[in-house]
Amino acid sequence: ASRECWCGNRYDYDRHGLTPNECTRDCTGSTNETCGGDWHIQIYSVCPTGKYKGEGDPVINDEPNCENECHCDAELPCFFTNGTCKDGCAIGWRGITCNERDCGVENGGCQYRCTEDKKDEWCSCDEGFEISPNDSRECIG
């Protein structure tokens, strides 16, 4: 059995259309996960996409400390330790960790109005329209 998890040559191999078909060995610590292929590595993300390590300990109550937000391009995960994005920020975001609103680029991804000082509801609609329940950046009439 393998002692290290291996699969793919990049952490984002699936985004380029490759499949982990050479990963056939079971992980020693978890037989529910594949960990083996020759000269390939598979890296499991610590935090869900869009989150990274917050202040303090990296593990709190046996769970990863993933309290900070990042908004990376192509919805890729950011680096756990510092929140930086390998390929830059998603549209509407800026800053070292891509967590500052940027209405100056493509209107922040909003269909109508973008407001940089609002944390959650930064997009708004013209009179007679309302935010779509399916996408907080689109307006419906």
N, C-alpha and C positions, 0 to 999 in steps of 0.2 A: 504494500500500500504506500501511497505517497505521503511525504511528511510536509510538503508545502503545496499550496494551491497554485496550479498552473493552467492557463488557457488564454489564447489570444496574445498578440504582440503589443497591444495598446490597451489602456484602461477603458477606452471607448470603442472597442472593436465592433460592437453591434451597430453603431451609428454609420459605419462604412459598409454595411451589408454583409460582413463576414459572419459566419456562424461558428460556435464553439464545438464543431464536430470532432475535433481531436481530443476533447476533454472526456476521457473515459474512466479515469481512475477515481476511486472514492477517496474523500478526505479521511485522514486518520481520526480526526476529532469529531467528524460528523459524516456519517455514511449517507446522509440525505443530500449532500452537496458533492459535485464533481470537483476534483482538484488535480487532474493529471493529464498531461500531454507533454511531449518532449519539446523543450525550449519555448514554451508558451506560458504566460502568466495570466491568471484571472484575479482581479482585485475586487473584493466586495466592499461596497460603500458603507461607511460607518453611519452617516446621517442620511436621511432621505434627501432627494434632490431639492435644492432650494434652502437647505439648512447647513450650518456648520457650528463648530464648537463655541459655546458661550464662555462667559467669565467663570473662573474657578476650575474645579476638577473636571477632567475629561469624562469621567463616569460618575453619575449621581444616582443613588438607589438602584444599582445594577443596570442602569440604562445609559447610553451615550448622551453626553450633554450637547444637544443640538438646538440651542435656543436662538442663535443668530440667523438672519436671513441673507441669502445671496440670490441674484437673478442672472444666471449665466446664459450666454448665447446657446441656441439649439437645445435648451432645457437640460444641459449637462450638469452634473454635480460640481460644486466648488470644492476646493481643498479643505479638509476637515480642520486643520490647525489655524489657518488664517483667512479663509473665506474667499481667496482669490479665484478667478475664473481663468482657466487655461486658454480659452478662445475668445475672451472678452465678454462684455455685458450684453444682455438681451436688449431689444429695442425698448426705449423708455427708461433705461437705468444707466447709472454712471457711478464712478467712485472706485476705489481700490477693491472693495468687496461687492461692487454692483448692487448696492442697496440704497442709493440716493436717486430720487426721481429725476428724470431728464425729459422735460416736455419739449426741449429744443430739437430733438431728433425724432422725426416722423410723428410729431405731436404726442410723444410719449406712448404711442400705440393706440391712442384714443381716436374714436371716429369723429368726435366734435371738439370738446374742450378738455384740456389737461391742466391740472393744478398741482404744482410741485410741492406745496407745503402740506398736502394731505397724505397720510400714511396708507390708508386702505382705499377709500373711494376717491381716486384721483381723477377719474374721467367723469364728465357730466355732459348732459344733452341740451340741445336747443329746446325752447318752449314747445310743448306739444309732443315731445318725445320722452322716453324713459329708458333707463339702463336695461339691457337685455338680461333676463334671468340666466341665460346660458353663457354669456360673456360680458364681464363687467367693463369692457372697453367699447362695446357696441351699443348703439341706440336703436330702439324700435318705436314705431309710431302706431 
